[in-house]
């Protein structure tokens, strides 16, 4: 009998496919049903290569590849409803871990979804939020975990942001002036940094929203007796030369392809969790955060933020309760969440 279900969004990307590789390559994880979400099943060739390689070795594992378009609230709703129906019917076990890995980043352009939101805000945060609150009814009520992928981009004071200079100036010391500014793309317009990088700030703001969700959702879960054992945590996987940066400048793409691998190799000698890491190292840390009960995770790592495999701290702004509450209430409004769509008692 399978122990539970593991859901990984963005499983065709650099880190997502590395997470899939980790889950499919080690025997203990064969005890779980795996759902890998991708934007398009037909074009998810990286993930399919990983699956085919392990299937070719004669490995037996239970899995699905599911289309999830995070630019669409309708798609998020449908995927959540389908998974909830399958768990309720007993065809797949309750969700042991929900890994919110998928991401969008652009540097020199500004894009919007058909739902009318800034692309990074909806892709990285809003549809993930909707997916999460709807899937709570299908979570393992004793050991379920929601793993939010963070980033140092959410914190203007992180030393990793110093060399780029995107957060120079008092107006960029706070990335969430209000939810509408971030959601509708008023924050960090292209004219604020014509040479490029304005999109990186919007990416950081979207990651900040994800991290604020950790604390607000955990507080609401803790106040709900039926859901209080579910843990929500965040993990910064570090900077990796993955397809996330494919919309960056030509110079940055060159660095990612040629220079970053050297930095990753050398920095690994001096730190277990350097700023720049391989996707293999980060995937190992994400899977541990999702399933391990050993230190530093324990049985219930509630509202804990990790840097790789060590406990860290998110920005002061991410822990601003007033902003977290405003973001939550705006998310309810933006998604049109209604009574009965989530089992969370205090969802408004």
Secondary structure as GFF3:
##gff-version 3
##sequence-region A 1 348
A	DSSP	beta_strand	4	8	.	.	.	ID=ss1
A	DSSP	alpha_helix	14	25	.	.	.	ID=ss2
A	DSSP	three_ten_helix	27	31	.	.	.	ID=ss3
A	DSSP	beta_strand	32	38	.	.	.	ID=ss4
A	DSSP	alpha_helix	45	56	.	.	.	ID=ss5
A	DSSP	beta_strand	62	67	.	.	.	ID=ss6
A	DSSP	alpha_helix	73	89	.	.	.	ID=ss7
A	DSSP	beta_strand	95	100	.	.	.	ID=ss8
A	DSSP	alpha_helix	119	120	.	.	.	ID=ss9
A	DSSP	pi_helix	121	126	.	.	.	ID=ss10
A	DSSP	alpha_helix	127	135	.	.	.	ID=ss11
A	DSSP	three_ten_helix	136	138	.	.	.	ID=ss12
A	DSSP	beta_strand	145	150	.	.	.	ID=ss13
A	DSSP	three_ten_helix	152	154	.	.	.	ID=ss14
A	DSSP	three_ten_helix	159	161	.	.	.	ID=ss15
A	DSSP	three_ten_helix	170	172	.	.	.	ID=ss16
A	DSSP	alpha_helix	179	183	.	.	.	ID=ss17
A	DSSP	three_ten_helix	190	193	.	.	.	ID=ss18
A	DSSP	alpha_helix	198	222	.	.	.	ID=ss19
A	DSSP	beta_strand	231	236	.	.	.	ID=ss20
A	DSSP	three_ten_helix	243	245	.	.	.	ID=ss21
A	DSSP	alpha_helix	250	254	.	.	.	ID=ss22
A	DSSP	pi_helix	255	259	.	.	.	ID=ss23
A	DSSP	alpha_helix	260	267	.	.	.	ID=ss24
A	DSSP	alpha_helix	279	291	.	.	.	ID=ss25
A	DSSP	beta_strand	305	307	.	.	.	ID=ss26
A	DSSP	beta_strand	310	311	.	.	.	ID=ss27
A	DSSP	three_ten_helix	317	319	.	.	.	ID=ss28
A	DSSP	alpha_helix	321	335	.	.	.	ID=ss29
###
